[in-house]
Structure formats: C-alpha cells, structure tokens
Amino acid sequence: MTSYGMKTPEWTQRYFGKLYGQLYSRHLLPSKQTRQEAEFARQVLELRGKRVLDLACGFGRHSKILARHTTVVGLDLNNEYLRQAVREFPKRLTHRFAPIRGDMRQLPLRDNSFDAVLLLFNSFGYFVQPPASPSLNVKRELWKLPQVFYERGLVPNDFGCYRPQEQQEASARSSSEENSRDENEEVLKEIARVLVPGGRLLIEAPNPRPLIEAVMSAPRRWLITKDFEIEEEFSYDRLRKILSNVTRFALGDHVEVADYYLRIYSRRELSAALRRAGFTIIELFGSYDGEPYSPTVSPCMIFHAKKREDEKSHGKRSRG
Ligand SMILES: C[S@@+](CC[C@H](N)C(=O)[O-])C[C@H]1O[C@@H](n2cnc3c(N)ncnc32)[C@H](O)[C@@H]1O
C-alpha cells in the first residue's frame, strides 16, 4: 500500500478511529444504501471504463461496487480502513483497485490522471480551526431571523447573536485566519489538478438548513442497540459556520470519545468555491434518488461538476 506522511488535524485521527470504522462498516451503512449511492455515481459520472478516484474512500464501500465497471484508486488517510477495504474487496476485482494512503489537501497523484473523482458522505469541510473548547463555544442566541435572511445576505451573519467582547475578538481573529487560506478550497483545487480537462466530480455536502434546524431542535442524540451505543452532542457556530460534534462510541467494553468539526457551506458558497477551483457546475441533486436540490427539504447537496476544458493544472504543486 502506498503511503505518504502528512501533518493532519488531530480530530480526524481521533474521530475516524477503530470504533467509527467498526460501527459504520458493520452496522450503520446498509448495503442497499451503498449500492444506491455507487449506482447513482456510476450513472451520473458515466464511469464505465474511466479512471476513477474515490477520495476519502474509507473502507472502500463505493470502490468495491464501482470496480465492477472500471478501475478505481481509493485514497484515504486511515491505513486501517484501506487494509479493511483490500481484505474485503471481491477477489475477482482486486486488480482493479489501488489503495493509497494520503491527505486530500495534497494528493500524491499526477496532474490530469483521472477522468472522475468522488467525494461522498460528509467528507468535505474538515479543515477548520476547532474552537478551544466545544462547550465554551456555545453562544447565547437572543433571537434569530429565519435562515433565509442569513443565506441571502439580507442581514449580517451575526445578526441576532449575543457575543461577549472576548468572543468577538476571537471570532474576528479566526475569520481573518480562515480567509487567508481555506484548506477546504485546497482540496477542491487538488481535485481539479488531478482531473483531466472535462473530467467530472461528484461531491456531497450537508444541506445547511435542515441540518442546522435539526441540531437546534435536538442537539443530543442516542442510538442504543443490544450490540453498541452511540451518543452524540452537536452545536453549531453560526458566525463561523462550523458544526461541532462530540460522539461517544461504545462496543462491548470498548469506548471511544471523539469530536469532529465540519465547515458547513451554503449552496452559494460551495458553488463559488467549485468555480474558483476551476469547475463548471453541471447539476445539483438533493439526494441519491436523483431529485433536484431543495434548500428546505433535501437531505444533502450533491454537486455534479466538470473541470473546465481551458483549465490547466490549478494546484501550486503541479506534478507532471
Ligand atoms: C465520513 S468518512 C467517508 C468514507 C467514504 N467516503 C464512505 O462513504 O464510506 C470520511 C473519510 O475521510 C477520511 N479522511 C479524513 N481526513 C482525511 C484527509 N485529510 N485526507 C484523506 N482522507 C481523510 C477518513 O479516514 C474517513 O475514511
């Protein structure tokens, strides 16, 4: 297995650990759902015979299905997940799968070497400056307008939020840090770099409005079965647009507590980021049923985008 060492934010290593892998691969992602997602990607991206990169492939659940039709490189940061993907790959298809350990911000792959890239299942938006303490970050909300006012820029993002002086300074500091270099955008530029001109991307991100409403109305969730327990606590920082989560995974005697942070992009923001990275948006879906996107009800946003034909390698680190 090819491996490239990178400095990564600690939370991804804590959260995507042993129990996440075991629980999600064995219990939480029904094979019917995976088949539907992979089939959707195959049809939309017209994948037959193409060179495909399954970015942040995890334990390879989509790669296993796509390899029936084409060759797939599966890239992930977690070596254990990649090993599991190889162990569980259908034997007759192993020659069509190449696992690579790497960081999505700096892909160890050549320019113009793929026809299509997938980045599925909440795998975008990881690179944020986590708040010093998730619990301290919860702001007192005085009153808020409906989400549409913020999304359309009719009021400033912090309208209706109470912020003590200290927090205002910290927030101003962090947003200027983030404006200077958004590593999530680096990921999009890296994808553009490794795609051929005209190459396609399918990228899934959460749909902000239903997600934020769900977090506000039920910030704590439990999933308790006879085999395992998952307890989650969410909060949303409206100013920095960061979803924070602390999860307790328990399987038998094994318990892991981990946190994650996700930059939540609006449709407008993600469209603009894709364009800046060199893509044209072909279509926006709201689910793997292929329904058009609705800001109020869709479970997610699935962008189908194409690297512009005139787009050379966008990355600073062009690799020929
Ligand atoms: C939510 S999982 C999704 C996995 C897979 N796409 C799926 O649908 O099952 C996110 C994956 O991103 C990987 N990951 C996290 N940070 C990464 C990074 N910087 N570069 C590459 N992969 C990363 C994790 O190891 C994990 O497997």
The ligand as a Gaussian input file, in Angstrom:
#p B3LYP/6-31G(d) Opt

LIG

0 1
 C      -17.181000      10.104000       6.618000
 S      -15.920000       9.048000       6.094000
 C      -16.469000       8.658000       4.474000
 C      -15.796000       7.448000       3.862000
 C      -16.337000       7.011000       2.499000
 N      -16.323000       8.082000       1.504000
 C      -17.709000       6.433000       2.641000
 O      -18.657000       6.976000       2.072000
 O      -17.837000       5.412000       3.323000
 C      -14.595000      10.171000       5.829000
 C      -13.261000       9.550000       5.480000
 O      -12.321000      10.619000       5.283000
 C      -11.053000      10.163000       5.693000
 N      -10.202000      11.334000       5.909000
 C      -10.226000      12.191000       6.942000
 N       -9.329000      13.164000       6.765000
 C       -8.728000      12.924000       5.573000
 C       -7.698000      13.577000       4.837000
 N       -7.117000      14.680000       5.293000
 N       -7.336000      13.047000       3.654000
 C       -7.887000      11.896000       3.200000
 N       -8.868000      11.242000       3.854000
 C       -9.276000      11.744000       5.034000
 C      -11.352000       9.371000       6.951000
 O      -10.302000       8.491000       7.286000
 C      -12.653000       8.660000       6.548000
 O      -12.388000       7.402000       5.995000

